[in-house]
Amino acid sequence: MEFYIPTKIYHEDNAVLKHGSEIASLGRKALIITGENSAVLTGALDDVIKVLEDNNTESVLYDKIEENPSVATVMEAADIGRKYGADFVIGIGGGSPMDAAKAVALMVQNRDTPEEVLYQPLGLKSLPVAEIPTTCGTGSEVTPYAILTRNDIKTKQSISHKIYPAIACIDAKYLDMAPSHIIRDTAIDALGHLLESYFNANATEYSRLLSINGIEKWAENKNALAEKEFTKDNYNGLLFASTLAGMAISHTGTSLPHGLSYYLTYNKGIAHGRAVGVFLPGYLYLMEKNSIPGCKDIISKMGFKNTSSFKEFIENCIGYIPFNEEDKENMVKEIKDNPKKLLSVPFEAKEDDIREIINYG
Amino acid sequence: MEFYIPTKIYHEDNAVLKHGSEIASLGRKALIITGENSAVLTGALDDVIKVLEDNNTESVLYDKIEENPSVATVMEAADIGRKYGADFVIGIGGGSPMDAAKAVALMVQNRDTPEEVLYQPLGLKSLPVAEIPTTCGTGSEVTPYAILTRNDIKTKQSISHKIYPAIACIDAKYLDMAPSHIIRDTAIDALGHLLESYFNANATEYSRLLSINGIEKWAENKNALAEKEFTKDNYNGLLFASTLAGMAISHTGTSLPHGLSYYLTYNKGIAHGRAVGVFLPGYLYLMEKNSIPGCKDIISKMGFKNTSSFKEFIENCIGYIPFNEEDKENMVKEIKDNPKKLLSVPFEAKEDDIREIINYG
């Protein structure tokens, strides 16, 4: 089994301000990658610009990363970074800007390569990346993944290169400005990472140490998620859980709930966390049905009586998600066409098992 | 709080043989650092030489690292590495060769520097290091520490540079040849790391996650330590515990039991693990007396009823360790002269507290 988390993680109040010189030491000219709003509203962008200025480091901003960023957007940002001569990249935001920052860092480093290279397993290196999360779900600040929207094959997919961030600065104050539904949605995404990593054919003692501790930390903040009332301690707990979740999936990958979610996000515009949440109760049910060890323990560690009460909690969090019989068949087909996802299930899963996850309830 | 473990860890059967090309990719000319016996007896040296040959990588062997290696020995090995033009270092053995390998890697990289540089906080870089443990105690395969014997100040001390190994290959088969008392002594050292990291002023949620999980894993193998009968599962469990312990002290450092142990090792020739073990019951007693949170939980996680039964277990493992009143005063003086060690205690510790640890029982 393997353990590899090379990212230097700072999780504390004013993490960016305290460790600004280390961020700035990654290079001389930074390309800052953000979405349109959250980096500004949370104050994270101000913190980053301050520490870069204090350390006499130049920067340019690309602030047009959309939710579920496309390959085209990544190439547009990379073009700016190439022309500017950026030698490191800073991603600020939720999973979308942080994932995009990694892909952009790859394309700026390999300046003469076309977008096709993103999905070719060439093991190319990237510029160093610093990540600053403003949500508590993705774990992208520690994972090597960069999931982009591929319009050519009408789904989301991680690029073929593993890009571990050099530094992650995690600060609960950036969560304060987020609407409560964003906290909830992203926390469900983190729970998906934890459950899909624990119940995974690639799980090891190391990855389970991370996923179990993440589940326990997540469970401590479950009531706040139900009530949509968050203290700073809740933010810190959920950030800790989501970083552990990121570390866990760095070793195992995700599984069917994530695999199925991409259809709902791409075709129905359902936010990522909610789209993952739809399939978590069914995935847990499938594990129980197939007598996969650890189900009772994990349900108890999450603080639920059984899979039904877990389902009730999730449905209360994510609300109604509309999809019909045709969508179901399309989802089954998408997994069948990408059988790698089936291999992550900790038993020999078949087409009917996918249906069972979708139909559970 | 910080989390930083950049070492790529492989813990599995035939880890060296499976990941040999990655070890070889660290450079073109390897300096292999071992003690006189264990690297050969365990078969670890054969494995390393095989993978280097298979990958057309040259190497030279320095096999004269003594227990508690001295600065002089490190400089002798570095001289060989400098003349050879080594561009990476492989350490094989217990803590002594693995720690020495890091210090040697520093001195070969900085080829014109004298030995004084080892203890100057200049933040120098080192050649890349791969580590292959043949005991289950030190955790050196993942820590940035390199503890050497300093004859100038008559004690042991870690060098002033943090050198994280690039790769650690951990394989239970190398423990098979070790005498049972070595397994026991080194497992006590690992327990020291876990307890001293948990009860530490520098402890964080991250370091405690590592120390608690390490303690639980250690406890699963406690009976084997008592009976001196080990299965392969025991070896793997103890190796897992000692690597987690190494990760934990990488973030917190050790505390008074390690600080006190150096006197016994330097002046009385007591093996490191036994010398640490002497002070563990007293340290736990001191934590209880000062109502430091977590004592009951940790004692229970170790699988003991109370501090007395823990003391009984440790004494049974380490046997009689002779030291007199003069030694005690010398030990107190050594800690007083190096007050940094006192700052690692999770309350404001005084001279009398050191005495209490020494005299407990």
Interface residues (C-beta under 8 A of the other chain):
Chain A: M1 E2 F3 Y4 I5 P6 K8 I9 Y10 H11 E12 E205 Y206 L209 N213 F240 L244
Chain B: M1 E2 F3 Y4 I5 P6 K8 I9 Y10 H11 E12 E205 Y206 L209 N213 F240 L244
